[in-house]
Amino acid sequence: MRNIEERFERFAAKLAVPESLQKECRIKVKALYEQMNRISFDSFQKYRLGGSFDRHTYIKGNFDVDCYFIFDDLLIYRILFSFIPNFYSNPINIPEMLFSELYYNLKLIQNWSGISIIRDPPYLHAIPIRISRDIKVDCIPALQPNSSSSILLIPEGNELKKVDPTLDEEALSEVNTFNNGRVTPLVRVLKYWNYLSGKKLKSYFIERLVIEVFEEVRFKNWVKAIRHFFQNACRIIGNDEHIPDRVNPEVSIFNEISEAKLDEIYDIFAFAAGAANRGEWEKLFGEEF
């Protein structure tokens, strides 16, 4: 048992992104923000790193960063005002407008800043760019309706969606405190399993499932924790239990997934639960384990 526990500890540590790369990412994203604000005459009031990067649940080899570029309110009013004469004949698509403005600024600095835009428009959620060989950034245009609130409005297709990155950080921090900091390494290990399994479920959903399962359950050891997670994840997915959206708690995070897709995901989790019960760790975590 001790040998397996040590293997899990080494495996989890190996998945962590080196601090040097984290530091490089923060420096380059800050420089990117400053360059864009210089050429756009301060179109953006601020930026913030979010997603798994900010919560330290990203994994090496699958490292991308969410960065919210929050537009200055005055810029938005100027753009909206320019649309007023044609509003009825050409209604404003605010997400498209935000993407256009952010894309224009990224395009302007692309040739001399060392970044590259990975994919051309249209965009639904983010503009993916590469700022170095090892770092990909999802650039997300955002509005902040209330400066005293951490809620942001971001594009989701042709609509704006409310998000609050601080709520996920606080939830993970609480469950980590309850489990002596062991939940973050567990999330990394399970995200790697999800990656090997074809990434059938968004990494964010893996994180939310882990928090749900270990909110009131102690992490005793790796073997019990992995088995407990898969058993309870099967229960949650199989019963279509409600895991609330952080900003709109009446909405389940699984609402966006079709019933057929959820059935497929359940089968993958059920297979993993069986393999965990049999101690077939390489089958779950590959040759790296």
Secondary structure, DSSP 8 states (H G I E B T S, - for coil): -HHHHHHHHHHHHHHS--HHHHHHHHHHHHHHHHHHHHHTTS-EEEEEEEHHHHHT--BTTB-EEEEEEEE-HHHHHHHHHHHGGGTTTS---HHHHHHHHHHHHHHHHHHHHS-EE-S-S--SS-EEEESSSS-EEEEEEEB-S-TTS--EEEEETTEEEEE-HHHHHHHHHHHHHHTTT-HHHHHHHHHHHHHHTT--S-HHHHHHHHHHHHSSS----HHHHHHHHHHHHHHHHHTT---B-SS-TTSBGGGGS-HHHHHHHHHHHHHHHHHHHTT-HHHHH-TT-
